[in-house]
Amino acid sequence: MLEFFKSGGVFMWPLLFCSILALAIILERFWTLRNARVAPKALLSDVMTHLREDRVTLDYIRTMQAQSGLSFIFASGLLNSKHGRRAMKESIQEAANHVIHELERFMSTLGTIAAISPLLGLLGTVVGMIKVFNVLMTEGAGNTQLLAGGISEALLTTAAGLAVAIPSLVFHRYFSRRIDNLVVNMEQQSTKLIDILSSDGSAR
C-alpha cells in the first residue's frame, strides 16, 4: 500500500487529506443527522402531555433549549406562545433557520471534496504524462522503467481522485436528501404545535 501511494507522486498527499476529511465528515453527519437526535417521534406527544397537565415550566423549556433540532424549535415556540400566534411563528422560524444551518454544517466542504478530487487526480495525470514525454524526448523509448513510472503516476492519481470523489458525491447527495426530509418533518411537527397552542387559547 505504501509503494502504491508513493507511485502516485506528490498529488497523492492532497488526495489522502481529502479522503480523511471526507471520511470524518461522513461519520460525523451519520451521527448528527439521526432521527432520534434531530426530530424524536415522541417529542410532540411529550410536549402535549406537559401542556395538558400544566407542567410546561421554565426549567422544562430551558432543558429543551439545551438540546438540538426539533426540541430547540419547540422551546422557542413555547417561550413565545403567550405573545400571539404571529410572534410564535416568527420565533419558531428563526429557531428553525438556526437548526437548518447546523444540519447543513460541513455539507459544502463535502461537496467541495467531491468536486476537486477528480481535478487533483487529473492534474496528477497531466504531470505524469509530462514526465513520460520528457523521458521520450531525452532518452527515447528505451528507458522503460522511467516510462512506466510516469504512466503509473498518471493512472494512480486518476484512480485515487475518482476513489475519493465518487463516495463523497454519493454521501453528499444522500445527506442532502436526509436533511430535506428532516426539515419537512420538523416543519410539520412545528405547525402541529402552533395549532395546538392556538386552539387551547395559549396563543391569540
One Martini backbone bead per residue (centre of mass of N, CA, C, O) as a GRO file, in nm:
protein
  204
    1MET     BB    1   0.056   0.063  -0.020
    2LEU     BB    2   0.299   0.255  -0.002
    3GLU     BB    3   0.393   0.213  -0.295
    4PHE     BB    4   0.133   0.306  -0.421
    5PHE     BB    5   0.148   0.592  -0.308
    6LYS     BB    6   0.430   0.675  -0.421
    7SER     BB    7   0.358   0.630  -0.730
    8GLY     BB    8   0.157   0.889  -0.744
    9GLY     BB    9   0.287   1.115  -0.597
   10VAL     BB   10   0.225   1.433  -0.474
   11PHE     BB   11  -0.102   1.417  -0.521
   12MET     BB   12  -0.165   1.209  -0.291
   13TRP     BB   13  -0.173   1.396  -0.043
   14PRO     BB   14  -0.433   1.565  -0.096
   15LEU     BB   15  -0.607   1.307  -0.132
   16LEU     BB   16  -0.567   1.200   0.151
   17PHE     BB   17  -0.687   1.441   0.297
   18CYS     BB   18  -0.966   1.425   0.161
   19SER     BB   19  -1.039   1.140   0.261
   20ILE     BB   20  -1.027   1.197   0.566
   21LEU     BB   21  -1.228   1.431   0.571
   22ALA     BB   22  -1.467   1.282   0.443
   23LEU     BB   23  -1.490   1.059   0.657
   24ALA     BB   24  -1.540   1.246   0.899
   25ILE     BB   25  -1.799   1.376   0.789
   26ILE     BB   26  -1.968   1.123   0.747
   27LEU     BB   27  -1.967   1.026   1.041
   28GLU     BB   28  -2.082   1.289   1.165
   29ARG     BB   29  -2.350   1.291   1.001
   30PHE     BB   30  -2.461   1.023   1.097
   31TRP     BB   31  -2.476   1.116   1.396
   32THR     BB   32  -2.640   1.392   1.362
   33LEU     BB   33  -2.880   1.275   1.144
   34ARG     BB   34  -3.061   1.160   1.352
   35ASN     BB   35  -3.382   1.124   1.436
   36ALA     BB   36  -3.348   1.102   1.752
   37ARG     BB   37  -3.192   1.386   1.758
   38VAL     BB   38  -3.367   1.587   1.581
   39ALA     BB   39  -3.671   1.412   1.552
   40PRO     BB   40  -3.850   1.299   1.779
   41LYS     BB   41  -4.145   1.126   1.788
   42ALA     BB   42  -4.226   1.188   2.111
   43LEU     BB   43  -4.220   1.499   2.152
   44LEU     BB   44  -4.507   1.607   2.104
   45SER     BB   45  -4.650   1.425   2.314
   46ASP     BB   46  -4.489   1.534   2.554
   47VAL     BB   47  -4.580   1.827   2.531
   48MET     BB   48  -4.885   1.771   2.552
   49THR     BB   49  -4.874   1.649   2.833
   50HIS     BB   50  -4.763   1.904   2.974
   51LEU     BB   51  -4.998   2.086   2.892
   52ARG     BB   52  -5.234   1.928   3.023
   53GLU     BB   53  -5.067   1.929   3.313
   54ASP     BB   54  -4.923   2.199   3.360
   55ARG     BB   55  -4.572   2.140   3.305
   56VAL     BB   56  -4.468   2.412   3.158
   57THR     BB   57  -4.175   2.506   3.242
   58LEU     BB   58  -3.884   2.676   3.238
   59ASP     BB   59  -3.706   2.425   3.279
   60TYR     BB   60  -3.823   2.261   3.048
   61ILE     BB   61  -3.747   2.464   2.824
   62ARG     BB   62  -3.440   2.477   2.882
   63THR     BB   63  -3.391   2.180   2.821
   64MET     BB   64  -3.475   2.204   2.522
   65GLN     BB   65  -3.266   2.424   2.441
   66ALA     BB   66  -3.010   2.233   2.496
   67GLN     BB   67  -3.101   2.106   2.256
   68SER     BB   68  -3.166   1.976   1.941
   69GLY     BB   69  -3.361   2.074   1.698
   70LEU     BB   70  -3.688   2.038   1.772
   71SER     BB   71  -3.655   2.124   2.068
   72PHE     BB   72  -3.556   2.413   2.009
   73ILE     BB   73  -3.809   2.500   1.854
   74PHE     BB   74  -4.023   2.446   2.071
   75ALA     BB   75  -3.906   2.637   2.283
   76SER     BB   76  -3.959   2.898   2.122
   77GLY     BB   77  -4.267   2.863   2.108
   78LEU     BB   78  -4.327   2.846   2.416
   79LEU     BB   79  -4.203   3.126   2.498
   80ASN     BB   80  -4.418   3.273   2.267
   81SER     BB   81  -4.726   3.186   2.317
   82LYS     BB   82  -4.831   3.465   2.472
   83HIS     BB   83  -4.776   3.661   2.196
   84GLY     BB   84  -4.889   3.499   1.974
   85ARG     BB   85  -4.892   3.349   1.670
   86ARG     BB   86  -4.691   3.526   1.515
   87ALA     BB   87  -4.459   3.524   1.722
   88MET     BB   88  -4.430   3.218   1.727
   89LYS     BB   89  -4.362   3.175   1.426
   90GLU     BB   90  -4.109   3.356   1.419
   91SER     BB   91  -3.946   3.201   1.635
   92ILE     BB   92  -3.951   2.929   1.490
   93GLN     BB   93  -3.812   3.023   1.230
   94GLU     BB   94  -3.550   3.117   1.360
   95ALA     BB   95  -3.479   2.843   1.486
   96ALA     BB   96  -3.484   2.681   1.221
   97ASN     BB   97  -3.249   2.825   1.084
   98HIS     BB   98  -3.040   2.729   1.289
   99VAL     BB   99  -3.082   2.424   1.253
  100ILE     BB  100  -3.025   2.408   0.947
  101HIS     BB  101  -2.738   2.511   0.965
  102GLU     BB  102  -2.640   2.265   1.133
  103LEU     BB  103  -2.723   2.042   0.929
  104GLU     BB  104  -2.527   2.184   0.691
  105ARG     BB  105  -2.275   2.113   0.811
  106PHE     BB  106  -2.007   2.034   0.588
  107MET     BB  107  -2.142   2.009   0.302
  108SER     BB  108  -1.960   2.197   0.134
  109THR     BB  109  -1.702   2.038   0.185
  110LEU     BB  110  -1.794   1.771   0.058
  111GLY     BB  111  -1.854   1.895  -0.221
  112THR     BB  112  -1.566   1.996  -0.275
  113ILE     BB  113  -1.428   1.721  -0.269
  114ALA     BB  114  -1.594   1.602  -0.505
  115ALA     BB  115  -1.480   1.821  -0.711
  116ILE     BB  116  -1.148   1.820  -0.667
  117SER     BB  117  -1.044   1.527  -0.683
  118PRO     BB  118  -1.048   1.481  -0.998
  119LEU     BB  119  -0.863   1.727  -1.052
  120LEU     BB  120  -0.617   1.620  -0.904
  121GLY     BB  121  -0.597   1.363  -1.071
  122LEU     BB  122  -0.563   1.510  -1.343
  123LEU     BB  123  -0.307   1.663  -1.269
  124GLY     BB  124  -0.141   1.407  -1.218
  125THR     BB  125  -0.169   1.302  -1.506
  126VAL     BB  126  -0.032   1.534  -1.651
  127VAL     BB  127   0.239   1.513  -1.506
  128GLY     BB  128   0.297   1.219  -1.584
  129MET     BB  129   0.294   1.271  -1.896
  130ILE     BB  130   0.522   1.474  -1.900
  131LYS     BB  131   0.735   1.274  -1.803
  132VAL     BB  132   0.709   1.082  -2.041
  133PHE     BB  133   0.788   1.290  -2.264
  134ASN     BB  134   1.063   1.360  -2.147
  135VAL     BB  135   1.183   1.078  -2.180
  136LEU     BB  136   1.141   1.059  -2.486
  137MET     BB  137   1.320   1.310  -2.555
  138THR     BB  138   1.596   1.221  -2.399
  139GLU     BB  139   1.582   0.868  -2.417
  140GLY     BB  140   1.348   0.751  -2.527
  141ALA     BB  141   1.199   0.416  -2.541
  142GLY     BB  142   1.416   0.246  -2.363
  143ASN     BB  143   1.317   0.364  -2.079
  144THR     BB  144   1.087   0.181  -1.913
  145GLN     BB  145   1.095   0.268  -1.615
  146LEU     BB  146   1.029   0.569  -1.650
  147LEU     BB  147   0.773   0.529  -1.812
  148ALA     BB  148   0.620   0.363  -1.599
  149GLY     BB  149   0.627   0.578  -1.377
  150GLY     BB  150   0.459   0.795  -1.526
  151ILE     BB  151   0.211   0.622  -1.588
  152SER     BB  152   0.150   0.541  -1.296
  153GLU     BB  153   0.104   0.825  -1.189
  154ALA     BB  154  -0.130   0.895  -1.378
  155LEU     BB  155  -0.328   0.659  -1.295
  156LEU     BB  156  -0.335   0.680  -0.982
  157THR     BB  157  -0.450   0.967  -0.951
  158THR     BB  158  -0.712   0.911  -1.096
  159ALA     BB  159  -0.812   0.682  -0.914
  160ALA     BB  160  -0.796   0.840  -0.645
  161GLY     BB  161  -0.987   1.071  -0.720
  162LEU     BB  162  -1.236   0.887  -0.771
  163ALA     BB  163  -1.236   0.739  -0.493
  164VAL     BB  164  -1.311   1.009  -0.345
  165ALA     BB  165  -1.549   1.140  -0.513
  166ILE     BB  166  -1.776   0.931  -0.526
  167PRO     BB  167  -1.853   0.898  -0.220
  168SER     BB  168  -1.884   1.201  -0.167
  169LEU     BB  169  -2.123   1.243  -0.362
  170VAL     BB  170  -2.316   1.032  -0.250
  171PHE     BB  171  -2.329   1.148   0.046
  172HIS     BB  172  -2.418   1.430  -0.027
  173ARG     BB  173  -2.690   1.345  -0.145
  174TYR     BB  174  -2.793   1.188   0.098
  175PHE     BB  175  -2.780   1.420   0.311
  176SER     BB  176  -2.957   1.621   0.160
  177ARG     BB  177  -3.209   1.445   0.169
  178ARG     BB  178  -3.219   1.410   0.475
  179ILE     BB  179  -3.252   1.708   0.543
  180ASP     BB  180  -3.516   1.754   0.393
  181ASN     BB  181  -3.682   1.552   0.561
  182LEU     BB  182  -3.633   1.685   0.837
  183VAL     BB  183  -3.753   1.962   0.770
  184VAL     BB  184  -4.038   1.866   0.703
  185ASN     BB  185  -4.093   1.733   0.975
  186MET     BB  186  -4.047   1.989   1.152
  187GLU     BB  187  -4.266   2.158   1.017
  188GLN     BB  188  -4.506   1.979   1.090
  189GLN     BB  189  -4.464   1.979   1.398
  190SER     BB  190  -4.476   2.289   1.436
  191THR     BB  191  -4.762   2.329   1.327
  192LYS     BB  192  -4.900   2.157   1.542
  193LEU     BB  193  -4.812   2.325   1.783
  194ILE     BB  194  -4.946   2.588   1.699
  195ASP     BB  195  -5.236   2.474   1.689
  196ILE     BB  196  -5.251   2.385   1.982
  197LEU     BB  197  -5.189   2.663   2.119
  198SER     BB  198  -5.426   2.811   1.976
  199SER     BB  199  -5.676   2.626   2.056
  200ASP     BB  200  -5.618   2.655   2.388
  201GLY     BB  201  -5.537   2.979   2.424
  202SER     BB  202  -5.223   3.051   2.438
  203ALA     BB  203  -5.267   3.181   2.143
  204ARG     BB  204  -5.372   3.524   2.005
   0.00000   0.00000   0.00000
